[in-house]
């Protein structure tokens, strides 16, 4: 279920996400492989490098209303030894 939702998010990416993806895809930045809209536990993250344990989140308008959710997600991901 989460994987299908992640797929829908990839298909309906924002301009900011698409622009960043142009730079991150195919290991263009420092040879680091990134995935986008990837499921990690109960969350879907915008961009993740599993090998570097690095997550990049693009904050959009809806994030201003979801600060508690975002904070819980960040704590969970940091607990999994990811840098957000």
Secondary structure as UniProt FT lines:
FT   HELIX           2..11
FT   HELIX           15..24
FT   HELIX           25..27
FT   TURN            28..31
FT   STRAND          35..40
FT   TURN            41..42
FT   STRAND          43..49
FT   TURN            50..53
FT   STRAND          54..56
FT   HELIX           61..65
FT   HELIX           67..79
FT   TURN            80..81
//
